Amino acid sequence: MAQITYDDFLRVDIRVGVVTRVEEFPKARRPAYKVWVDFGPEIGQKKTSAQVTRLYEPADLLGRQVLGVVNFPPRQIADFMSEFLLLGAMPDEETVVLVHPDREVGPGSRLL
């Protein structure tokens, strides 16, 4: 993989948010949820489609702090507009383990 500079990394806006709402997403091609996340007063609430159904139930996600890339352009997923990328590690091709801070921080805090 090509190396990037620190300035390249700074162009990716990764923020901490809190999950406020989760819904089933039956129209998605692969099992997914519709997830709404509050990224604090500067960014506000954004929504995304997240393929995290293998390890998480909707109730597991509510109130959880997560990390998301908030400066990607919106992307249409079936009949739903995804506004950010929820970050996770993939131990295999079908499982996503969400990435989150190990201590609580304010919504909107930036990852550096």
N, C-alpha and C positions, 0 to 999 in steps of 0.2 A: 504494500500500500504506500502511496506517495506521502512524503512528509509535508506538513503544513507549518506555517509560522504561527506565533502567538497571536498576531493580528488576525489571521484567518480564524482562529478559535474564538476570538472576541466577537466576531461577526455572528456567531451562533448564540442567540439569546435564550439561555436555559434558566428557568425560574422555578421556584418552589410554589406549589399551590395546594389547596385543600379540596378534596372531592366533595361536591355538594349535592350531586344527583347522579343516579345511574339507572338506565333502562335497558331492557332486552333489545336486541337489534336483529330481528328475524330476517330482514331484507339483505343483510350483509352476506357476501358469498361464503365467508368462513365465519365460524361462531365468534360473535363480538358483542360488546355492550356500547351503548351511547353513554358517554361520561362527560359531565360538566364539572369544571374546576375553577375555583376562585383564586386568581393570581394577585390579589390585593388591589389597592386603589389605583395604582398607576396603569395596570393592564386590565383589570376587571375579570369577569367570568368568560371563559372560552369553553368550547365543546369539542369532543373528538370521538372517533370510533376506535375502540381498543379491543384487540384480540387477546383478552386476558381471562377468558371464561374457564380455561382448564384448571387454574389454581385459585380463582377468586369468585365468590358469590357477590351479588350487588351489595349486600349488607356489610361484607368485609371491606368494601372500598369506601363507603360513606365516612367522611371525617378524616380519612387517611391523607397524610402529606405525600405528595408525589412530585416528580420533576418532569418538566415539559419544555420542548422547544417552542417558543411562542412567536417566532418571527418567520415561519414558513408561510407561503401563501395558502389560502384556504383550498381544500381539495374535496371534490364531490365523491362520497361513498354511498352508492345506491341513491336513496332519496334524502340523504343527510349531508350537511356541509361540515367537514372536519376542519377545525381552526388552529389546531396545534398538534404536536407529536408527543404522546405520552412515552416516557423513556423506561426501558426495561432491558434486562439481560435475557438472552435466549440460550438455555442449556441444550435445547434441541430445536428442530424445525417447527414444532407445534406448541411449545411452552414459553410463556413470557413471565419473568419474575420482575416485578416492579422495582425501580430504583427509588430510594427515598433518603432524606437526611437521617442520621442516627440520633439526632437531637432535634427537638421542635424549634423551628425558626419561623419568622413572620412570612405570611403569604406575599409573594412577589420578590423574595430574596433571590439574588442572582447567584448562579453557580460560577465560580472562577477557578 
